[in-house]
Amino acid sequence: AAGAAKNRETIRPYFVLLFSAAFAVYLFIEVQYRYSYLLMPALIIMLSDGLEVFASKTKDGKNEAEKRGKGSKAAAGAYR
C-alpha cells in the first residue's frame, strides 16, 4: 500500500501537467462552445491543482534564493 501511495505522488505532477496542457490547448483552439460547457468546470478545477503544484515549487525556489541572499529583498536594496 505504501508503494502505491508513493507511486501516485510520483505520477501526480505529470498527470496535472497533462490536464493543464489539455486546458491550454482547449483555450486556444476550441470553437464549438455548445459541446464543451460540461467539460469546462472540470478542466478549470484540474488546472487549479496544477497551478498549486507550480506555485509551491516556485515558492520553494524563491525561499532557497532568499536564504543565499539573492532574493527579492536583496535585489530591491541593490536598485535603490
PEUR-V90196 format. One record per residue. N is the residue number from 1. RES is the residue in one small letter. PHI is phi as a letter, one per 30 degrees, with the letter a starting at -180 (* if undefined). PSI is psi in whole degrees, 0 to 359 (NA if undefined). Layout:
# PEUR-V90196
n:N res:RES phi:PHI psi:PSI
n:N res:RES phi:PHI psi:PSI
This chain:
# PEUR-V90196
n:1 res:a phi:* psi:323
n:2 res:a phi:d psi:324
n:3 res:g phi:d psi:323
n:4 res:a phi:d psi:321
n:5 res:a phi:d psi:320
n:6 res:k phi:d psi:321
n:7 res:n phi:d psi:321
n:8 res:r phi:d psi:318
n:9 res:e phi:d psi:330
n:10 res:t phi:d psi:321
n:11 res:i phi:d psi:334
n:12 res:r phi:e psi:312
n:13 res:p phi:e psi:324
n:14 res:y phi:d psi:322
n:15 res:f phi:d psi:317
n:16 res:v phi:d psi:319
n:17 res:l phi:d psi:320
n:18 res:l phi:d psi:312
n:19 res:f phi:d psi:327
n:20 res:s phi:d psi:319
n:21 res:a phi:d psi:320
n:22 res:a phi:d psi:321
n:23 res:f phi:d psi:319
n:24 res:a phi:d psi:316
n:25 res:v phi:d psi:318
n:26 res:y phi:e psi:317
n:27 res:l phi:d psi:325
n:28 res:f phi:d psi:329
n:29 res:i phi:c psi:351
n:30 res:e phi:d psi:127
n:31 res:v phi:b psi:347
n:32 res:q phi:c psi:84
n:33 res:y phi:d psi:332
n:34 res:r phi:d psi:340
n:35 res:y phi:c psi:352
n:36 res:s phi:c psi:0
n:37 res:y phi:d psi:326
n:38 res:l phi:d psi:326
n:39 res:l phi:d psi:332
n:40 res:m phi:e psi:312
n:41 res:p phi:d psi:321
n:42 res:a phi:d psi:319
n:43 res:l phi:d psi:323
n:44 res:i phi:d psi:319
n:45 res:i phi:d psi:316
n:46 res:m phi:d psi:325
n:47 res:l phi:d psi:323
n:48 res:s phi:d psi:323
n:49 res:d phi:d psi:320
n:50 res:g phi:d psi:320
n:51 res:l phi:d psi:325
n:52 res:e phi:d psi:316
n:53 res:v phi:d psi:315
n:54 res:f phi:d psi:316
n:55 res:a phi:d psi:321
n:56 res:s phi:d psi:322
n:57 res:k phi:d psi:322
n:58 res:t phi:d psi:319
n:59 res:k phi:d psi:318
n:60 res:d phi:d psi:320
n:61 res:g phi:d psi:319
n:62 res:k phi:d psi:321
n:63 res:n phi:d psi:320
n:64 res:e phi:d psi:321
n:65 res:a phi:d psi:321
n:66 res:e phi:d psi:327
n:67 res:k phi:d psi:328
n:68 res:r phi:d psi:357
n:69 res:g phi:i psi:14
n:70 res:k phi:c psi:21
n:71 res:g phi:d psi:188
n:72 res:s phi:d psi:328
n:73 res:k phi:d psi:317
n:74 res:a phi:d psi:319
n:75 res:a phi:d psi:323
n:76 res:a phi:d psi:322
n:77 res:g phi:d psi:329
n:78 res:a phi:d psi:333
n:79 res:y phi:c psi:2
n:80 res:r phi:d psi:NA
